[in-house]
């Protein structure tokens, strides 16, 4: 059996008192115990205090557990310094939470324990604590498979889906609709995606702080109306719904009336779904052996990250004509430490996007002043590989009728919105599209290097036997299926000679060879999946599925590095020192051919004078 116990179900502010006796006044904290006995805690609001005391009274000897934080707003972390097992030597804790672009999870939690606010620091805790920053994806903790998904909240927030055997629990606090008009039967595409996250769950623990009438005046606060929760869970085929994150002003009697209204509506529709208001101390058991679930997600990508190195130099292109809107978005992006390129006209957007491809494009959609939808379509259809997967966000007071991701836009940001909300969404868009791989920096002599490379007049020429016989020999010596002479151009790597690969070029963004060109040294990656720089590179996770890479730099007589002789395999490999020395000899032969090309080009230039 899987066991769920609520220790805190209140939102925003702890509210103990006569009117909250039955449902409780502690803020968010839920304990889940898997069929094998693994302990997972969801959030550490004030309910964590009682949970900690309970754990110490019930257990003997060293223990292990995991804490999953949805986000670091105070009502979800304020019980952390009062969670007694963190101070006990011999206990081991793994702490997970969303990775922002600024402070890490550890920094955020230790912030509330600085001397100004608390007498004990994080470093003074006696247990063994390991922090893990997460993005969207999946991970496993013992016998629990966990899928993470960004929620719609003014702070970067993760929802968690926990699957134990054939039982599933979804925890979605804090979240609000992407679009909500009471009585409107249409459903926003992102709300449909949220329903997919909930699909077939045995239990959904969902933020339901407001009613529809209350939400009308509290949009963009980051919380859901109960009617929306009921609709999404019905659509998702959920069995039971625990309404949680109760408003601090909500009394026990008011919660009773809300539940009765929602359950009555379900009964009138013939729905078998059960709804209840979660209460502090409440315990539920799920039969993990017999309950059926729907495998609606199918994600296999990892949720783990190390503050995504690929985003450290990320730049955001903002194309907005309205000065106030441009300032709000620019300040939001810069507030996350991002570089910003800003323009107020369509021509500027397209020129800047192709000259310096950004990690994120934000466009105003307000025709005729700024027709963001048309610009996004042109960028997507330009054929520029660097813009193929860049998230494009359109900003307007409404979504244009009939628009969908095939139009070029990835998301819409509907005004009005706060700077805080924009910051959270910018982080989510970037982290959602980022991978655990590092783009190579430009060499210090990039301008000179490109001039030398172009001066060879070799790019886009036909294959030549003088190069092909060397790559064939290299592939034979290495016993690898792919060997290339790769020349790294401004925005691409182009293959002068290729054995075992049909492609003639790839984007420089994903190039392994570009790393060797930057360092000017051989690069040997024995197993890409264990290397943080390359584990989720598109050339690793999809074709040609590089698992082993060896690149040996090719230098011009001027000293500039033009490219590499590279060897690729779909399985991990190891080369002996003597084998590596043979490749050094082969690169020398390729360099001779390239430099002879340079001399020939020089003679041709003299002859034309």
Beta strands, then each sheet from edge to edge (+ up, - down):
strand 1: 2-8
strand 2: 29-33
strand 3: 39-42
strand 4: 64-68
strand 5: 92-98
strand 6: 128-134
strand 7: 137-141
strand 8: 144-150
strand 9: 158-164
strand 10: 167-172
strand 11: 203-207
strand 12: 240-244
strand 13: 274-277
strand 14: 283-286
strand 15: 304-305
strand 16: 315-319
strand 17: 339-343
strand 18: 360-366
strand 19: 370-371
strand 20: 391-396
strand 21: 411-414
strand 22: 482-488
strand 23: 492-499
strand 24: 505-507
strand 25: 523-525
strand 26: 548-555
strand 27: 561-569
sheet 1: 14+ 1- 2+ 3- 4- 5- 6- 15+
sheet 2: 7+ 8- 9+ 10- 11- 12- 13-
sheet 3: 17+ 16+ 18+ 19-
sheet 4: 17+ 16+ 18+ 20+ 21+
sheet 5: 24+ 23- 22+ 27- 26+ 25-
end
